[in-house]
Amino acid sequence: MDELNKPVLTPFIKWVGGKRQLLPELLKRVPNEYNDYYEPFIGGGALLLKLVPKKAIINDFNEELSNAWKIVRDNPQELSDNLTECVEKDSKDFYLDYRSADRDGRIVDFSELERATRFIYMNKAGYNGLWRVNQKGQNNVPYGGHKTLNFNVDNIHQVGNYLSSNDITISNGDYMDCIKNAKTGDFVYLDPPYIPVTPTSSFTSYTKNGFGLVQQKELADMALELAKKGVKVMLSNADVPLIEELYADSIFTIHHVQANRVLNSNGKKRGKVGEVIITTY
């Protein structure tokens, strides 16, 4: 797309691990030319919304997040109206009542629009911009205690217009299903849950619903398989020794970069952190 005609879009939601801070380093390494764009761990979609490709396949394992992307695409006006109403009602009591919808059964009767409204509002109003659920899938983030709350409804409309005016496929599920049809000349950006700087037993053991050591190895194997098919692959992760082992094949180039991290419940873990951007082209 012509640079002069690109809309200026930003993520409509703050997401832990989002790439707004790393964006300048990512943009330096995006291939000059590519066909279809794939992003199977979409999160807040900072890179997608900067590149605004005409054809993209995006995905996330989080069902509520994927649904929110679809509603932004299909129904930005009613979503914006609902969020504006949430701003007017915002309080600790309102937040906690909304949060309890996944405990008292109300959420099963929510429409996709209502679920997206709840998800985006709670992400904004919850403590430190987090979305976190317990083992039962129930949100357990406390109220953020903010003084003001606002949503950039103009940006929601602009993002929705981009998504609906182009060939953008949005899915919810395993990342491998999202990228299985990637072919020579396509561009795949992989932004998985990061390897912890200090691996714990829960990371090094097999985790059925998480992203542990087994899944990180599978991801590296998938990236290598894609690259050998002529797919242009870029991947981000934490700068830890395990990276050198997982991406030891000469097809990978590992770039060591620094990024600012502001979304972390532990204040000591905010600030500059070491990350890697891995490319195959």
Disulfide bonds with the S-S distance in Angstrom:
none
